[in-house]
Amino acid sequence: MVPHPNAIWLSYEGVPTALIKPVFRAACALRFLKPSIEDVIKRTRTTLDPQITARRAKMAAKAEQAKNAEENFLSRLRDAGHRFQDEGQQKQRIQAAIDEGVPLSCRLTPDVLFDTPTMIFGHKCHWAEYKNTFGFKSSPYVHSKNKTQFQRYVTQLGRGIVVYKLGYECGLITLPDLQICREAEALACMELHKQDEPTC
């Protein structure tokens, strides 16, 4: 269909990143003060719809909460004497290898990559992935994405463990060489037995 020459065509091309970034940064900076939407709008002088601003603020708070929970988990592993590279350290190592022209067979970066295989619940684990959630099977996109991620880790890194902060639904993921547990039990096991000790 050919548009009439006088027709007005409206199209939505998205919200420019330049408008989103200041709102996200402000929400992160104010997160401990529990800002209202009005606070964020006032601070950033944004022209974004208040509902968009509220969504970005909630996303920033949720991301910060997940980051803090993961950092706490890693800190407790270190305090228990476990030696490993966290995701940031692995990325630095990979980037250094790339910069030096060293070929890499694996560029995966789980949350924890143990320096040596670590016994957890009677299994030697090479890596651990932390999820600040409850593992639901009924979330098809997230579940499928996680299963693919874990399968890649097992294939390239060997046996590992996935730790869900709040627990998980029975039969969530059944992959060979993959252990799944709740954070409380994982930490109890790993704090009870240091890396060089037998098992829990």
GIMO-V473029 format. One record per residue. N is the residue number from 1. RES is the residue in one letter. OMEGA is omega as a letter, one per 20 degrees, with the letter a starting at -180 (* if undefined). Layout:
n=<N/N>
res=<RES/RES>
omega=<OMEGA/OMEGA>
//
This chain:
n=<1/2/3/4/5/6/7/8/9/10/11/12/13/14/15/16/17/18/19/20/21/22/23/24/25/26/27/28/29/30/31/32/33/34/35/36/37/38/39/40/41/42/43/44/45/46/47/48/49/50/51/52/53/54/55/56/57/58/59/60/61/62/63/64/65/66/67/68/69/70/71/72/73/74/75/76/77/78/79/80/81/82/83/84/85/86/87/88/89/90/91/92/93/94/95/96/97/98/99/100/101/102/103/104/105/106/107/108/109/110/111/112/113/114/115/116/117/118/119/120/121/122/123/124/125/126/127/128/129/130/131/132/133/134/135/136/137/138/139/140/141/142/143/144/145/146/147/148/149/150/151/152/153/154/155/156/157/158/159/160/161/162/163/164/165/166/167/168/169/170/171/172/173/174/175/176/177/178/179/180/181/182/183/184/185/186/187/188/189/190/191/192/193/194/195/196/197/198/199/200>
res=<M/V/P/H/P/N/A/I/W/L/S/Y/E/G/V/P/T/A/L/I/K/P/V/F/R/A/A/C/A/L/R/F/L/K/P/S/I/E/D/V/I/K/R/T/R/T/T/L/D/P/Q/I/T/A/R/R/A/K/M/A/A/K/A/E/Q/A/K/N/A/E/E/N/F/L/S/R/L/R/D/A/G/H/R/F/Q/D/E/G/Q/Q/K/Q/R/I/Q/A/A/I/D/E/G/V/P/L/S/C/R/L/T/P/D/V/L/F/D/T/P/T/M/I/F/G/H/K/C/H/W/A/E/Y/K/N/T/F/G/F/K/S/S/P/Y/V/H/S/K/N/K/T/Q/F/Q/R/Y/V/T/Q/L/G/R/G/I/V/V/Y/K/L/G/Y/E/C/G/L/I/T/L/P/D/L/Q/I/C/R/E/A/E/A/L/A/C/M/E/L/H/K/Q/D/E/P/T/C>
omega=<a/a/r/a/a/a/r/a/r/r/r/a/r/r/a/r/a/r/a/a/a/r/r/r/a/r/r/a/a/a/a/r/a/a/r/r/r/r/a/r/a/a/a/a/a/r/r/r/a/r/r/r/r/a/r/a/r/r/r/r/r/r/r/r/r/r/r/r/r/r/r/r/a/r/r/r/r/r/r/r/r/a/a/r/r/a/r/r/r/r/r/r/r/a/r/r/r/a/a/r/r/r/a/r/a/r/r/a/r/r/r/r/a/r/r/a/a/a/r/a/r/a/r/a/r/a/r/r/a/r/a/a/r/a/r/r/a/r/a/a/a/a/a/r/r/a/r/r/a/r/r/r/a/a/a/a/a/a/r/a/r/a/r/a/a/a/a/r/r/r/a/r/r/r/r/r/r/r/r/r/r/a/a/a/r/a/r/r/a/r/r/a/r/a/a/a/a/a/r/*>
//
